[in-house]
Amino acid sequence: MKSSKFYQFSKRKKVRINKEKCIGCGNCTFIYPEMFYLDEDGKSAVKKVEKINEQKLTAAKNSCPVEAIEIEDQF
């Protein structure tokens, strides 16, 4: 399964895009451009950010029509 690397933003979250699922619709980049961008393949990718905006991240994840945004809680 091809997916982007996990990026750890805090001790509690890791975010990645499943590249096999992503269709490059850009919803996540519109909702949370500080975190997501379209890469050279036209698929979403994750930027490193200093502080995560939980509300925008949740909205971006929920906007993905193919559920390609994966968030892993770390404990």
MIVEXVEX-707420 format. One record per residue (C-alpha): residue number from 1; x, y, z; residue in three letters. Coordinates in Angstrom, 2 decimals. Example, Ala and Ser with C-alpha at 12.3 -4.5 7.8 and 13.67 -1.06 7.14 Angstrom:
BEGIN
ATOM  pos       xx       yy       zz  code
ATOM    1    12.30    -4.50     7.80   ALA
ATOM    2    13.67    -1.06     7.14   SER
***
This chain:
BEGIN
ATOM  pos       xx       yy       zz  code
ATOM    1     0.00     0.00     0.00   MET
ATOM    2     1.51     3.31    -1.09   LYS
ATOM    3     0.96     6.11     1.37   SER
ATOM    4     2.78     9.23     2.43   SER
ATOM    5     4.97     9.18     5.49   LYS
ATOM    6     3.41     9.78     8.85   PHE
ATOM    7     4.20    13.22    10.19   TYR
ATOM    8     4.08    13.61    13.93   GLN
ATOM    9     2.67    16.96    14.98   PHE
ATOM   10     2.45    16.36    18.69   SER
ATOM   11     2.84    13.48    21.08   LYS
ATOM   12    -0.78    12.62    20.35   ARG
ATOM   13    -1.31    12.71    16.54   LYS
ATOM   14     0.15    11.38    13.31   LYS
ATOM   15    -1.41    12.26     9.96   VAL
ATOM   16    -0.92    10.69     6.52   ARG
ATOM   17    -2.57    10.42     3.13   ILE
ATOM   18    -3.31     7.01     1.66   ASN
ATOM   19    -2.07     7.63    -1.89   LYS
ATOM   20    -3.94     4.62    -3.30   GLU
ATOM   21    -7.26     6.08    -2.12   LYS
ATOM   22    -6.59     9.76    -2.82   CYS
ATOM   23    -8.25    11.10    -5.98   ILE
ATOM   24    -6.73    14.58    -5.72   GLY
ATOM   25   -10.04    16.43    -5.32   CYS
ATOM   26    -8.34    19.12    -3.19   GLY
ATOM   27   -10.98    19.39    -0.47   ASN
ATOM   28    -8.37    19.03     2.26   CYS
ATOM   29    -6.10    21.65     0.68   THR
ATOM   30    -8.99    24.10     0.52   PHE
ATOM   31   -10.04    23.51     4.14   ILE
ATOM   32    -6.57    23.27     5.71   TYR
ATOM   33    -3.94    24.67     3.30   PRO
ATOM   34    -1.45    25.10     6.15   GLU
ATOM   35    -1.28    21.28     6.44   MET
ATOM   36    -2.26    19.80     3.07   PHE
ATOM   37    -1.08    20.42    -0.51   TYR
ATOM   38    -1.28    18.64    -3.86   LEU
ATOM   39     2.02    16.98    -4.79   ASP
ATOM   40     3.57    16.51    -8.24   GLU
ATOM   41     1.25    13.51    -8.85   ASP
ATOM   42    -1.84    15.60    -8.12   GLY
ATOM   43    -2.46    13.74    -4.86   LYS
ATOM   44    -2.75    15.27    -1.42   SER
ATOM   45     0.31    15.35     0.80   ALA
ATOM   46     0.99    16.50     4.35   VAL
ATOM   47     3.10    19.51     5.32   LYS
ATOM   48     4.93    19.70     8.61   LYS
ATOM   49     3.26    22.23    10.88   VAL
ATOM   50     4.26    23.46    14.31   GLU
ATOM   51     0.82    23.44    15.88   LYS
ATOM   52    -2.12    21.41    14.68   ILE
ATOM   53    -5.56    22.96    14.31   ASN
ATOM   54    -7.82    20.13    15.46   GLU
ATOM   55   -10.97    21.72    14.06   GLN
ATOM   56    -9.50    22.19    10.58   LYS
ATOM   57    -7.93    18.72    10.62   LEU
ATOM   58   -11.26    17.11    11.50   THR
ATOM   59   -13.05    19.14     8.84   ALA
ATOM   60   -10.46    18.17     6.21   ALA
ATOM   61   -10.67    14.50     7.15   LYS
ATOM   62   -14.46    14.55     7.03   ASN
ATOM   63   -14.45    16.31     3.65   SER
ATOM   64   -12.43    13.57     1.93   CYS
ATOM   65   -14.84    11.62    -0.31   PRO
ATOM   66   -12.60     8.54    -0.34   VAL
ATOM   67   -11.43     8.67     3.31   GLU
ATOM   68    -7.76     8.95     2.33   ALA
ATOM   69    -6.74    11.03     5.36   ILE
ATOM   70    -5.54     8.81     8.18   GLU
ATOM   71    -5.04    10.12    11.70   ILE
ATOM   72    -3.38     8.02    14.36   GLU
ATOM   73    -3.66     8.98    18.01   ASP
ATOM   74    -0.50     8.44    20.02   GLN
ATOM   75    -0.52     7.81    23.74   PHE
***
